[in-house]
Amino acid sequence: MNLPHRPYLRRPPLLLPQLPSLHPLFLFLFSVDHPLVPATASSDGVYIDTCMMAASRTMWVNGPIIVGAGPAGIAAAACLHTRGVPSVVLDRDDCLASLWQRRTYDRLRLHLPKHFCQLPGMPFPDHYPEYPSKHQFVAYLESYAAAFHVRPRFRQSVVCARFDSAAGLWRVQASDDDTGVVTEYIGRWLVVATGENAERVIPDLDGADAFKGPVSHVSEYKSGEPYRGKRVLVVGCGNSGMEVCLDLCDHGARPSMVVRDGVHVLPREMLGVATFSVAVFLLRFLPLRLVDRLLVLLAGLFLGGDLARLGLRRPSHGGPLELKNSKGRTPVLDIGALEKIRAGEIKIVPGVRRMEAGGAELVDGRFVAADAVILATGYHSNVPQWLKGSDFFSGEGYPKVEFPEGWKGESGLYSVGFTRRGLAGLSLDAVRVASDIAAEYHTTSPSTRSSSSSMVPQPTQLVPCSQAET
């Protein structure tokens, strides 16, 4: 029987009629050099490609299974590639870094200098500005993925991942969003790289149904042009909230920003030097809390001491770096919004008590009129929704072990991009994870790497996440 050529089948098809009872995964032993070897045996023992099968399929992954094709997943796969370890990257969207490509506003730039944001093994182009735009960053990521031969499998929504203790392997079930076919990927290592910003945070605003205008999340916001001349209530005062308000002003809208809690506001630069660079330098010699005090003092000198009067009071506990590390609360790096606030073009209001038809009643009893509401309320991890049977992650979707040790769990489980330290933190994770996996990968022979496949229980109907082991 002549089978169609498949480039990933490194050896000719094998006829095994004398061994019809062999588990299909045994056949993966004959092509262990490639990360994906979709293969099974038909009823007469012939080696065939499961891509021909209409039913759900199983794939052995000769290397780590990486969930997420954002900067974290791309960096992990690239670091593995440079160490000679193949991997498979799964992502529910149809492009690299979909958060950056599809769910960010047009004027967005990296908040930190580019040398703090480059991924391992490849700097930004020299002609890029100090703070690259989102379009430049996406182009960099695409070039990075191409340079390190990272080719994610897109439109693969991971619905369940769990460790099979009997086989000593991870079983990751992913649904193809185009065909509905569920594929179970099986391998020794699982790298969780979906990051801190996987799902939108949508607050429950009392009376939201009564409001007559549009309510949208900041992930849907591109430009202030559609809001020209309108009164816009922006809920949230992080970097996104501040920059959206600034953009709305630039497009002739009238924004009001809800500031419910304390917030640290720092200048993006001090005398031409990035504030983050100043902090990194000081941390070489001083403890974090003292550096925080110095940053607050310097911020007062450069931004003025009237922030509380403007409605931007500082948190009562914790400095900017301490809160970023412990709570994930990023300090705001001002790029011009403060000037608009002082000029009265951006109004600061306290928390919302309830929404009404034409605006919002505030917690202090005042009413603010609004034609539209934008929720700059951030994102959260979605790991607990699909990773089952592991206590490595907390209920909030972050590793329970704090940085810098939160990159490695048990039984071949790893995480990249949950450090609350941005691109620099995920790059450090990627290097550590790749080095650790490579050490194990290269100390075992190809046959040993795949020998556990003979112990995998016979495939059964794929178990929905809601019914998976917990």
C-alpha positions as a Markdown table, in Angstrom:
| # | Residue | x | y | z |
|---|---|---|---|---|
| 1 | Met | 0.0 | 0.0 | 0.0 |
| 2 | Asn | 1.5 | 3.4 | -1.0 |
| 3 | Leu | 1.0 | 6.2 | 1.5 |
| 4 | Pro | 1.2 | 9.9 | 0.6 |
| 5 | His | 4.5 | 11.5 | 1.5 |
| 6 | Arg | 4.5 | 13.4 | 4.8 |
| 7 | Pro | 7.7 | 15.4 | 5.5 |
| 8 | Tyr | 7.6 | 14.7 | 9.2 |
| 9 | Leu | 7.6 | 10.9 | 8.7 |
| 10 | Arg | 11.4 | 10.4 | 8.8 |
| 11 | Arg | 11.2 | 6.6 | 8.1 |
| 12 | Pro | 9.1 | 4.7 | 5.6 |
| 13 | Pro | 5.8 | 3.3 | 6.8 |
| 14 | Leu | 6.0 | 0.1 | 8.6 |
| 15 | Leu | 3.8 | -3.0 | 8.2 |
| 16 | Leu | 3.2 | -4.7 | 11.5 |
| 17 | Pro | 0.5 | -7.2 | 10.8 |
| 18 | Gln | 2.0 | -9.6 | 13.3 |
| 19 | Leu | 1.5 | -7.1 | 16.1 |
| 20 | Pro | -2.1 | -5.8 | 15.7 |
| 21 | Ser | -2.5 | -5.3 | 19.5 |
| 22 | Leu | 0.3 | -2.8 | 19.9 |
| 23 | His | -0.7 | 0.5 | 21.4 |
| 24 | Pro | -0.7 | 3.1 | 18.6 |
| 25 | Leu | 1.8 | 5.3 | 20.5 |
| 26 | Phe | 4.4 | 2.6 | 20.2 |
| 27 | Leu | 4.7 | 3.7 | 16.6 |
| 28 | Phe | 6.0 | 7.1 | 17.6 |
| 29 | Leu | 9.3 | 5.4 | 18.6 |
| 30 | Phe | 10.1 | 5.2 | 14.9 |
| 31 | Ser | 10.1 | 9.0 | 14.4 |
| 32 | Val | 11.3 | 10.5 | 17.6 |
| 33 | Asp | 13.3 | 13.3 | 16.0 |
| 34 | His | 10.3 | 15.4 | 15.2 |
| 35 | Pro | 8.1 | 17.1 | 17.8 |
| 36 | Leu | 4.8 | 16.1 | 16.2 |
| 37 | Val | 4.3 | 12.5 | 14.9 |
| 38 | Pro | 0.6 | 11.9 | 14.4 |
| 39 | Ala | 0.4 | 8.2 | 13.8 |
| 40 | Thr | -1.7 | 5.2 | 14.6 |
| 41 | Ala | -2.4 | 1.7 | 13.3 |
| 42 | Ser | -5.4 | 0.6 | 11.3 |
| 43 | Ser | -7.2 | -2.6 | 12.0 |
| 44 | Asp | -4.8 | -4.5 | 9.7 |
| 45 | Gly | -1.7 | -3.1 | 11.4 |
| 46 | Val | -0.8 | -0.6 | 8.7 |
| 47 | Tyr | 1.0 | 2.6 | 9.8 |
| 48 | Ile | -1.3 | 5.5 | 8.8 |
| 49 | Asp | -1.6 | 9.2 | 9.4 |
| 50 | Thr | -4.3 | 10.2 | 11.9 |
| 51 | Cys | -4.9 | 13.4 | 9.9 |
| 52 | Met | -7.0 | 11.1 | 7.7 |
| 53 | Met | -9.3 | 10.3 | 10.6 |
| 54 | Ala | -12.4 | 12.3 | 11.0 |
| 55 | Ala | -12.7 | 11.4 | 14.7 |
| 56 | Ser | -10.8 | 12.9 | 17.6 |
| 57 | Arg | -7.1 | 12.1 | 17.5 |
| 58 | Thr | -4.1 | 11.6 | 19.7 |
| 59 | Met | -0.6 | 13.1 | 19.2 |
| 60 | Trp | 2.6 | 12.2 | 20.9 |
| 61 | Val | 4.8 | 15.3 | 21.4 |
| 62 | Asn | 8.5 | 14.6 | 21.5 |
| 63 | Gly | 9.3 | 17.6 | 23.7 |
| 64 | Pro | 7.3 | 20.1 | 25.7 |
| 65 | Ile | 3.7 | 21.1 | 25.0 |
| 66 | Ile | 3.6 | 24.9 | 25.3 |
| 67 | Val | 0.2 | 26.5 | 25.9 |
| 68 | Gly | 0.1 | 30.1 | 24.7 |
| 69 | Ala | 1.7 | 31.8 | 21.7 |
| 70 | Gly | 2.3 | 35.2 | 23.2 |
| 71 | Pro | 5.7 | 36.6 | 24.1 |
| 72 | Ala | 6.0 | 34.0 | 26.9 |
| 73 | Gly | 5.3 | 31.0 | 24.7 |
| 74 | Ile | 7.4 | 32.2 | 21.8 |
| 75 | Ala | 10.4 | 32.9 | 24.1 |
| 76 | Ala | 10.1 | 29.5 | 25.7 |
| 77 | Ala | 9.9 | 27.7 | 22.3 |
| 78 | Ala | 12.9 | 29.7 | 21.0 |
| 79 | Cys | 15.0 | 29.0 | 24.1 |
| 80 | Leu | 14.2 | 25.3 | 23.7 |
| 81 | His | 15.0 | 25.4 | 20.0 |
| 82 | Thr | 18.5 | 26.8 | 20.7 |
| 83 | Arg | 19.1 | 24.0 | 23.1 |
| 84 | Gly | 18.1 | 21.3 | 20.5 |
| 85 | Val | 14.7 | 20.5 | 22.1 |
| 86 | Pro | 11.6 | 20.4 | 19.8 |
| 87 | Ser | 8.3 | 21.7 | 21.1 |
| 88 | Val | 4.7 | 22.2 | 20.1 |
| 89 | Val | 3.0 | 25.6 | 20.8 |
| 90 | Leu | -0.8 | 25.7 | 21.0 |
| 91 | Asp | -2.9 | 28.9 | 20.9 |
| 92 | Arg | -6.6 | 29.6 | 20.7 |
| 93 | Asp | -6.2 | 32.6 | 18.4 |
| 94 | Asp | -5.0 | 32.8 | 14.8 |
| 95 | Cys | -1.9 | 34.9 | 15.3 |
| 96 | Leu | 1.1 | 35.4 | 17.5 |
| 97 | Ala | 0.7 | 37.7 | 20.5 |
| 98 | Ser | -3.0 | 38.2 | 19.9 |
| 99 | Leu | -3.3 | 40.5 | 22.9 |
| 100 | Trp | -0.9 | 42.9 | 21.3 |
| 101 | Gln | -2.3 | 42.5 | 17.8 |
| 102 | Arg | -6.0 | 42.5 | 18.4 |
| 103 | Arg | -6.7 | 43.8 | 21.9 |
| 104 | Thr | -4.6 | 46.9 | 22.4 |
| 105 | Tyr | -5.2 | 50.6 | 21.5 |
| 106 | Asp | -3.4 | 52.2 | 18.5 |
| 107 | Arg | -1.2 | 54.6 | 20.4 |
| 108 | Leu | 0.3 | 52.0 | 22.7 |
| 109 | Arg | 4.0 | 51.9 | 23.1 |
| 110 | Leu | 6.2 | 49.8 | 25.4 |
| 111 | His | 6.3 | 51.5 | 28.8 |
| 112 | Leu | 9.9 | 50.5 | 29.4 |
| 113 | Pro | 13.1 | 51.1 | 27.3 |
| 114 | Lys | 13.5 | 48.4 | 24.6 |
| 115 | His | 16.5 | 46.8 | 26.1 |
| 116 | Phe | 14.4 | 45.7 | 29.1 |
| 117 | Cys | 11.8 | 44.2 | 26.8 |
| 118 | Gln | 13.8 | 42.1 | 24.3 |
| 119 | Leu | 13.4 | 38.4 | 24.3 |
| 120 | Pro | 16.3 | 36.0 | 24.9 |
| 121 | Gly | 18.8 | 35.8 | 22.0 |
| 122 | Met | 17.6 | 38.6 | 19.8 |
| 123 | Pro | 17.7 | 42.4 | 20.5 |
| 124 | Phe | 15.4 | 44.9 | 18.9 |
| 125 | Pro | 16.6 | 46.5 | 15.6 |
| 126 | Asp | 18.9 | 49.4 | 16.1 |
| 127 | His | 16.5 | 51.8 | 14.2 |
| 128 | Tyr | 13.7 | 51.1 | 16.7 |
| 129 | Pro | 13.0 | 54.0 | 19.1 |
| 130 | Glu | 13.6 | 53.7 | 22.8 |
| 131 | Tyr | 10.0 | 53.0 | 23.3 |
| 132 | Pro | 8.8 | 50.9 | 20.4 |
| 133 | Ser | 5.2 | 51.1 | 19.2 |
| 134 | Lys | 2.9 | 48.2 | 19.4 |
| 135 | His | 3.2 | 47.6 | 15.7 |
| 136 | Gln | 7.0 | 47.6 | 15.9 |
| 137 | Phe | 6.8 | 45.2 | 18.9 |
| 138 | Val | 4.5 | 42.8 | 16.9 |
| 139 | Ala | 6.9 | 42.9 | 13.9 |
| 140 | Tyr | 9.7 | 42.1 | 16.3 |
| 141 | Leu | 7.8 | 39.1 | 17.7 |
| 142 | Glu | 7.1 | 37.8 | 14.2 |
| 143 | Ser | 10.7 | 38.1 | 13.2 |
| 144 | Tyr | 11.7 | 36.5 | 16.5 |
| 145 | Ala | 9.4 | 33.5 | 15.9 |
| 146 | Ala | 10.7 | 33.1 | 12.3 |
| 147 | Ala | 14.3 | 33.3 | 13.4 |
| 148 | Phe | 13.9 | 30.5 | 16.0 |
| 149 | His | 11.5 | 28.4 | 13.8 |
| 150 | Val | 8.6 | 28.8 | 16.2 |
| 151 | Arg | 5.5 | 27.7 | 14.4 |
| 152 | Pro | 2.5 | 27.6 | 16.7 |
| 153 | Arg | -0.6 | 25.5 | 16.0 |
| 154 | Phe | -3.3 | 28.2 | 15.9 |
| 155 | Arg | -7.0 | 28.0 | 16.7 |
| 156 | Gln | -6.3 | 25.3 | 19.2 |
| 157 | Ser | -8.3 | 26.1 | 22.4 |
| 158 | Val | -7.0 | 24.1 | 25.3 |
| 159 | Val | -10.0 | 22.8 | 27.2 |
| 160 | Cys | -8.2 | 20.5 | 29.7 |
| 161 | Ala | -4.7 | 19.5 | 30.7 |
| 162 | Arg | -4.0 | 17.0 | 33.4 |
| 163 | Phe | -1.1 | 14.7 | 34.4 |
| 164 | Asp | -1.6 | 11.0 | 33.9 |
| 165 | Ser | 0.2 | 9.6 | 36.9 |
| 166 | Ala | -0.1 | 6.0 | 35.6 |
| 167 | Ala | 1.8 | 6.8 | 32.4 |
| 168 | Gly | 3.9 | 9.7 | 33.8 |
| 169 | Leu | 2.8 | 11.9 | 30.9 |
| 170 | Trp | 0.7 | 15.1 | 30.4 |
| 171 | Arg | -2.5 | 14.9 | 28.4 |
| 172 | Val | -3.6 | 18.1 | 26.9 |
| 173 | Gln | -7.0 | 18.3 | 25.1 |
| 174 | Ala | -7.4 | 21.0 | 22.6 |
| 175 | Ser | -10.4 | 21.8 | 20.4 |
| 176 | Asp | -9.8 | 23.1 | 16.8 |
| 177 | Asp | -12.0 | 26.2 | 16.7 |
| 178 | Asp | -12.5 | 25.8 | 12.9 |
| 179 | Thr | -13.4 | 22.1 | 12.7 |
| 180 | Gly | -14.4 | 21.2 | 16.2 |
| 181 | Val | -12.0 | 18.3 | 16.2 |
| 182 | Val | -10.5 | 17.6 | 19.6 |
| 183 | Thr | -6.9 | 16.5 | 19.7 |
| 184 | Glu | -5.2 | 15.1 | 22.7 |
| 185 | Tyr | -1.5 | 16.0 | 22.8 |
| 186 | Ile | 0.6 | 13.7 | 25.0 |
| 187 | Gly | 4.1 | 14.5 | 26.3 |
| 188 | Arg | 6.4 | 14.5 | 29.2 |
| 189 | Trp | 6.5 | 18.3 | 29.8 |
| 190 | Leu | 3.8 | 21.0 | 30.0 |
| 191 | Val | 4.8 | 24.7 | 29.8 |
| 192 | Val | 2.0 | 27.0 | 30.8 |
| 193 | Ala | 2.6 | 30.3 | 29.0 |
| 194 | Thr | -0.9 | 31.8 | 28.8 |
| 195 | Gly | 0.3 | 34.7 | 31.0 |
| 196 | Glu | -1.3 | 37.1 | 33.4 |
| 197 | Asn | -3.6 | 38.8 | 30.8 |
| 198 | Ala | -5.5 | 35.9 | 29.3 |
| 199 | Glu | -9.1 | 37.0 | 30.2 |
| 200 | Arg | -10.7 | 40.4 | 30.6 |
| 201 | Val | -11.8 | 41.6 | 34.0 |
| 202 | Ile | -15.4 | 42.8 | 33.7 |
| 203 | Pro | -16.6 | 44.4 | 37.0 |
| 204 | Asp | -20.2 | 44.0 | 38.0 |
| 205 | Leu | -21.6 | 47.6 | 37.9 |
| 206 | Asp | -24.8 | 48.0 | 39.8 |
| 207 | Gly | -27.5 | 49.2 | 37.3 |
| 208 | Ala | -25.4 | 48.6 | 34.2 |
| 209 | Asp | -28.5 | 47.5 | 32.3 |
| 210 | Ala | -30.1 | 50.9 | 32.9 |
| 211 | Phe | -27.3 | 52.8 | 31.2 |
| 212 | Lys | -28.3 | 53.8 | 27.7 |
| 213 | Gly | -24.9 | 54.2 | 26.2 |
| 214 | Pro | -22.3 | 51.6 | 25.0 |
| 215 | Val | -20.1 | 49.8 | 27.6 |
| 216 | Ser | -16.9 | 48.3 | 26.3 |
| 217 | His | -13.7 | 46.9 | 27.7 |
| 218 | Val | -10.4 | 48.6 | 27.0 |
| 219 | Ser | -9.4 | 45.6 | 24.9 |
| 220 | Glu | -12.0 | 46.8 | 22.3 |
| 221 | Tyr | -10.7 | 50.3 | 22.3 |
| 222 | Lys | -8.5 | 51.4 | 19.3 |
| 223 | Ser | -8.8 | 55.2 | 19.1 |
| 224 | Gly | -10.7 | 58.1 | 20.6 |
| 225 | Glu | -12.1 | 59.1 | 17.2 |
| 226 | Pro | -15.5 | 57.4 | 17.6 |
| 227 | Tyr | -15.9 | 59.3 | 20.9 |
| 228 | Arg | -15.2 | 62.8 | 19.6 |
| 229 | Gly | -17.4 | 65.3 | 21.4 |
| 230 | Lys | -18.8 | 62.6 | 23.8 |
| 231 | Arg | -18.6 | 62.3 | 27.6 |
| 232 | Val | -16.8 | 59.1 | 28.4 |
| 233 | Leu | -16.5 | 57.5 | 31.8 |
| 234 | Val | -13.3 | 55.5 | 32.0 |
| 235 | Val | -13.3 | 53.0 | 34.9 |
| 236 | Gly | -9.8 | 52.2 | 36.1 |
| 237 | Cys | -6.7 | 54.3 | 36.6 |
| 238 | Gly | -3.8 | 52.1 | 35.6 |
| 239 | Asn | -1.5 | 52.7 | 32.6 |
| 240 | Ser | -4.3 | 51.8 | 30.2 |
| 241 | Gly | -6.9 | 54.0 | 31.9 |
| 242 | Met | -4.5 | 57.0 | 31.9 |
| 243 | Glu | -3.5 | 56.5 | 28.3 |
| 244 | Val | -7.0 | 56.0 | 27.0 |
| 245 | Cys | -8.1 | 59.2 | 28.8 |
| 246 | Leu | -5.1 | 61.0 | 27.2 |
| 247 | Asp | -6.1 | 59.6 | 23.8 |
| 248 | Leu | -9.7 | 60.6 | 24.3 |
| 249 | Cys | -8.6 | 64.2 | 25.0 |
| 250 | Asp | -6.5 | 64.3 | 21.9 |
| 251 | His | -9.6 | 63.3 | 19.9 |
| 252 | Gly | -11.9 | 65.9 | 21.3 |
| 253 | Ala | -13.7 | 63.7 | 23.9 |
| 254 | Arg | -14.4 | 64.6 | 27.5 |
| 255 | Pro | -13.2 | 61.8 | 29.7 |
| 256 | Ser | -13.8 | 61.3 | 33.4 |
| 257 | Met | -11.6 | 58.7 | 35.1 |
| 258 | Val | -12.8 | 56.6 | 38.1 |
| 259 | Val | -10.1 | 56.3 | 40.7 |
| 260 | Arg | -11.3 | 54.1 | 43.5 |
| 261 | Asp | -8.0 | 53.1 | 45.2 |
| 262 | Gly | -4.6 | 54.6 | 45.7 |
| 263 | Val | -2.2 | 54.6 | 42.8 |
| 264 | His | 1.5 | 55.3 | 42.4 |
| 265 | Val | 2.2 | 57.7 | 39.5 |
| 266 | Leu | 5.8 | 58.0 | 38.4 |
| 267 | Pro | 7.4 | 60.0 | 35.6 |
| 268 | Arg | 8.4 | 57.7 | 32.7 |
| 269 | Glu | 11.8 | 59.5 | 32.6 |
| 270 | Met | 13.8 | 61.6 | 35.0 |
| 271 | Leu | 16.2 | 64.0 | 33.2 |
| 272 | Gly | 16.2 | 61.9 | 30.1 |
| 273 | Val | 16.8 | 58.6 | 32.0 |
| 274 | Ala | 14.1 | 56.0 | 32.2 |
| 275 | Thr | 12.6 | 55.7 | 35.7 |
| 276 | Phe | 12.9 | 52.0 | 35.5 |
| 277 | Ser | 16.6 | 52.2 | 34.7 |
| 278 | Val | 17.0 | 54.4 | 37.8 |
| 279 | Ala | 15.2 | 51.8 | 39.9 |
| 280 | Val | 17.3 | 48.9 | 38.5 |
| 281 | Phe | 20.5 | 50.8 | 39.2 |
| 282 | Leu | 19.5 | 51.6 | 42.8 |
| 283 | Leu | 18.4 | 48.0 | 43.5 |
| 284 | Arg | 22.0 | 47.0 | 43.0 |
| 285 | Phe | 23.0 | 48.8 | 46.2 |
| 286 | Leu | 19.8 | 49.3 | 48.2 |
| 287 | Pro | 16.9 | 47.2 | 49.5 |
| 288 | Leu | 13.7 | 47.4 | 47.7 |
| 289 | Arg | 11.8 | 49.4 | 50.3 |
| 290 | Leu | 14.4 | 52.1 | 50.4 |
| 291 | Val | 14.4 | 52.3 | 46.6 |
| 292 | Asp | 10.6 | 52.7 | 46.7 |
| 293 | Arg | 11.0 | 55.6 | 49.1 |
| 294 | Leu | 13.5 | 57.2 | 46.8 |
| 295 | Leu | 11.2 | 56.7 | 43.8 |
| 296 | Val | 8.3 | 58.3 | 45.6 |
| 297 | Leu | 10.5 | 61.2 | 46.6 |
| 298 | Leu | 11.8 | 61.7 | 43.1 |
| 299 | Ala | 8.3 | 61.4 | 41.7 |
| 300 | Gly | 7.1 | 64.3 | 43.9 |
| 301 | Leu | 10.0 | 66.4 | 42.7 |
| 302 | Phe | 9.4 | 65.7 | 39.0 |
| 303 | Leu | 5.6 | 65.5 | 39.0 |
| 304 | Gly | 4.7 | 67.9 | 41.8 |
| 305 | Gly | 3.3 | 67.3 | 45.2 |
| 306 | Asp | -0.4 | 68.0 | 44.4 |
| 307 | Leu | -1.4 | 64.5 | 43.2 |
| 308 | Ala | -3.6 | 63.8 | 46.2 |
| 309 | Arg | -5.4 | 67.1 | 45.6 |
| 310 | Leu | -6.0 | 66.1 | 42.1 |
| 311 | Gly | -7.6 | 62.8 | 43.3 |
| 312 | Leu | -4.6 | 60.6 | 42.8 |
| 313 | Arg | -3.7 | 59.7 | 46.3 |
| 314 | Arg | -0.9 | 57.2 | 46.9 |
| 315 | Pro | -1.6 | 53.7 | 48.4 |
| 316 | Ser | -1.4 | 53.8 | 52.2 |
| 317 | His | 0.7 | 50.6 | 52.3 |
| 318 | Gly | 3.4 | 49.5 | 49.9 |
| 319 | Gly | 5.7 | 51.3 | 47.5 |
| 320 | Pro | 5.5 | 51.1 | 43.7 |
| 321 | Leu | 7.9 | 48.2 | 43.3 |
| 322 | Glu | 6.7 | 46.3 | 46.3 |
| 323 | Leu | 3.1 | 46.5 | 45.1 |
| 324 | Lys | 4.1 | 45.4 | 41.6 |
| 325 | Asn | 6.0 | 42.4 | 43.0 |
| 326 | Ser | 3.5 | 41.3 | 45.6 |
| 327 | Lys | 0.1 | 42.3 | 44.1 |
| 328 | Gly | 0.8 | 42.8 | 40.4 |
| 329 | Arg | -0.3 | 46.4 | 40.7 |
| 330 | Thr | 1.8 | 48.3 | 38.1 |
| 331 | Pro | 2.7 | 51.9 | 38.9 |
| 332 | Val | 1.5 | 54.4 | 36.3 |
| 333 | Leu | 4.2 | 55.9 | 34.1 |
| 334 | Asp | 3.0 | 59.3 | 33.1 |
| 335 | Ile | 3.3 | 60.2 | 29.4 |
| 336 | Gly | 1.2 | 63.4 | 29.5 |
| 337 | Ala | -2.1 | 62.5 | 31.3 |
| 338 | Leu | -1.2 | 64.5 | 34.4 |
| 339 | Glu | -1.0 | 67.7 | 32.4 |
| 340 | Lys | -4.5 | 67.1 | 31.1 |
| 341 | Ile | -5.8 | 66.4 | 34.6 |
| 342 | Arg | -4.3 | 69.6 | 36.0 |
| 343 | Ala | -5.9 | 71.5 | 33.1 |
| 344 | Gly | -9.3 | 70.0 | 33.9 |
| 345 | Glu | -9.5 | 68.1 | 30.6 |
| 346 | Ile | -9.5 | 64.8 | 32.4 |
| 347 | Lys | -11.8 | 64.8 | 35.4 |
| 348 | Ile | -11.0 | 62.5 | 38.4 |
| 349 | Val | -14.0 | 60.9 | 40.1 |
| 350 | Pro | -14.3 | 58.4 | 43.0 |
| 351 | Gly | -15.9 | 54.9 | 42.7 |
| 352 | Val | -19.2 | 54.2 | 41.0 |
| 353 | Arg | -22.2 | 53.4 | 43.3 |
| 354 | Arg | -24.6 | 52.6 | 40.5 |
| 355 | Met | -25.2 | 53.3 | 36.8 |
| 356 | Glu | -28.2 | 55.2 | 35.6 |
| 357 | Ala | -29.6 | 55.9 | 32.2 |
| 358 | Gly | -27.4 | 59.0 | 31.5 |
| 359 | Gly | -24.4 | 58.3 | 33.6 |
| 360 | Ala | -23.3 | 57.2 | 37.0 |
| 361 | Glu | -24.0 | 58.0 | 40.6 |
| 362 | Leu | -20.7 | 58.1 | 42.5 |
| 363 | Val | -19.9 | 56.9 | 46.0 |
| 364 | Asp | -19.8 | 60.5 | 47.3 |
| 365 | Gly | -23.3 | 61.2 | 46.0 |
| 366 | Arg | -22.4 | 63.2 | 43.0 |
| 367 | Phe | -23.6 | 62.3 | 39.5 |
| 368 | Val | -21.3 | 62.2 | 36.4 |
| 369 | Ala | -23.0 | 62.3 | 33.0 |
| 370 | Ala | -21.6 | 59.9 | 30.4 |
| 371 | Asp | -22.4 | 58.9 | 26.8 |
| 372 | Ala | -20.2 | 55.9 | 26.9 |
| 373 | Val | -18.3 | 53.7 | 29.4 |
| 374 | Ile | -14.9 | 52.2 | 28.9 |
| 375 | Leu | -13.7 | 49.5 | 31.4 |
| 376 | Ala | -10.0 | 49.8 | 31.8 |
| 377 | Thr | -10.2 | 47.1 | 34.5 |
| 378 | Gly | -7.4 | 44.9 | 33.3 |
| 379 | Tyr | -7.0 | 41.1 | 32.8 |
| 380 | His | -6.6 | 38.0 | 34.8 |
| 381 | Ser | -5.1 | 34.5 | 34.4 |
| 382 | Asn | -7.3 | 31.7 | 33.1 |
| 383 | Val | -5.1 | 28.7 | 34.1 |
| 384 | Pro | -7.6 | 27.3 | 36.7 |
| 385 | Gln | -10.2 | 26.9 | 33.9 |
| 386 | Trp | -8.2 | 24.3 | 32.0 |
| 387 | Leu | -5.3 | 23.0 | 34.2 |
| 388 | Lys | -6.7 | 20.2 | 36.3 |
| 389 | Gly | -5.3 | 18.1 | 39.1 |
| 390 | Ser | -2.3 | 20.3 | 40.0 |
| 391 | Asp | -1.9 | 22.5 | 43.0 |
| 392 | Phe | 1.1 | 24.4 | 41.6 |
| 393 | Phe | -1.2 | 27.3 | 40.6 |
| 394 | Ser | -3.4 | 29.2 | 43.0 |
| 395 | Gly | -7.1 | 29.8 | 42.5 |
| 396 | Glu | -6.2 | 33.1 | 41.0 |
| 397 | Gly | -4.0 | 31.4 | 38.3 |
| 398 | Tyr | -0.5 | 32.3 | 39.6 |
| 399 | Pro | 2.2 | 30.0 | 40.8 |
| 400 | Lys | 1.9 | 29.6 | 44.6 |
| 401 | Val | 5.7 | 29.7 | 44.9 |
| 402 | Glu | 6.9 | 33.3 | 44.6 |
| 403 | Phe | 9.5 | 34.7 | 42.2 |
| 404 | Pro | 12.1 | 33.7 | 41.4 |
| 405 | Glu | 11.2 | 30.1 | 42.1 |
| 406 | Gly | 7.8 | 30.0 | 40.6 |
| 407 | Trp | 8.8 | 28.7 | 37.2 |
| 408 | Lys | 9.0 | 24.9 | 38.0 |
| 409 | Gly | 6.3 | 22.6 | 39.4 |
| 410 | Glu | 6.3 | 18.9 | 39.7 |
| 411 | Ser | 6.0 | 16.1 | 37.1 |
| 412 | Gly | 7.3 | 18.2 | 34.2 |
| 413 | Leu | 5.1 | 21.2 | 34.8 |
| 414 | Tyr | 6.5 | 24.6 | 34.1 |
| 415 | Ser | 5.3 | 28.2 | 33.9 |
| 416 | Val | 6.5 | 31.2 | 31.9 |
| 417 | Gly | 5.2 | 34.7 | 32.2 |
| 418 | Phe | 3.6 | 34.8 | 35.7 |
| 419 | Thr | 6.3 | 36.7 | 37.5 |
| 420 | Arg | 4.5 | 40.1 | 37.5 |
| 421 | Arg | 7.7 | 41.5 | 36.1 |
| 422 | Gly | 6.8 | 42.0 | 32.5 |
| 423 | Leu | 8.8 | 41.0 | 29.5 |
| 424 | Ala | 12.1 | 40.8 | 31.4 |
| 425 | Gly | 10.5 | 38.4 | 33.9 |
| 426 | Leu | 9.1 | 36.1 | 31.3 |
| 427 | Ser | 12.5 | 36.1 | 29.5 |
| 428 | Leu | 14.2 | 34.9 | 32.6 |
| 429 | Asp | 11.5 | 32.2 | 33.1 |
| 430 | Ala | 12.0 | 31.0 | 29.5 |
| 431 | Val | 15.7 | 30.6 | 29.9 |
| 432 | Arg | 15.4 | 28.7 | 33.1 |
| 433 | Val | 12.6 | 26.4 | 31.8 |
| 434 | Ala | 14.4 | 25.6 | 28.6 |
| 435 | Ser | 17.7 | 24.9 | 30.4 |
| 436 | Asp | 16.0 | 22.6 | 32.8 |
| 437 | Ile | 14.0 | 20.7 | 30.2 |
| 438 | Ala | 17.1 | 20.4 | 27.9 |
| 439 | Ala | 19.2 | 18.9 | 30.6 |
| 440 | Glu | 16.7 | 16.1 | 31.0 |
| 441 | Tyr | 15.9 | 15.8 | 27.3 |
| 442 | His | 19.5 | 15.3 | 26.3 |
| 443 | Thr | 20.4 | 12.9 | 29.1 |
| 444 | Thr | 17.9 | 10.4 | 27.9 |
| 445 | Ser | 18.1 | 8.4 | 24.7 |
| 446 | Pro | 15.4 | 8.7 | 22.0 |
| 447 | Ser | 14.0 | 5.3 | 22.9 |
| 448 | Thr | 13.9 | 6.2 | 26.6 |
| 449 | Arg | 12.2 | 9.5 | 25.9 |
| 450 | Ser | 9.4 | 7.6 | 24.1 |
| 451 | Ser | 9.4 | 4.4 | 26.1 |
| 452 | Ser | 6.8 | 5.6 | 28.4 |
| 453 | Ser | 4.4 | 5.7 | 25.5 |
| 454 | Ser | 4.1 | 1.9 | 25.8 |
| 455 | Met | 2.6 | 2.4 | 29.2 |
| 456 | Val | 0.0 | 4.9 | 28.2 |
| 457 | Pro | -3.5 | 3.5 | 28.8 |
| 458 | Gln | -5.5 | 2.7 | 25.7 |
| 459 | Pro | -7.2 | 5.9 | 24.5 |
| 460 | Thr | -10.7 | 6.3 | 25.6 |
| 461 | Gln | -13.3 | 8.9 | 24.9 |
| 462 | Leu | -11.9 | 12.4 | 25.6 |
| 463 | Val | -13.1 | 13.6 | 29.0 |
| 464 | Pro | -14.6 | 17.1 | 29.1 |
| 465 | Cys | -12.8 | 19.5 | 31.5 |
| 466 | Ser | -15.8 | 19.6 | 33.8 |
| 467 | Gln | -15.4 | 15.8 | 34.3 |
| 468 | Ala | -11.6 | 15.6 | 34.4 |
| 469 | Glu | -9.8 | 14.7 | 37.6 |
| 470 | Thr | -9.3 | 17.5 | 40.0 |
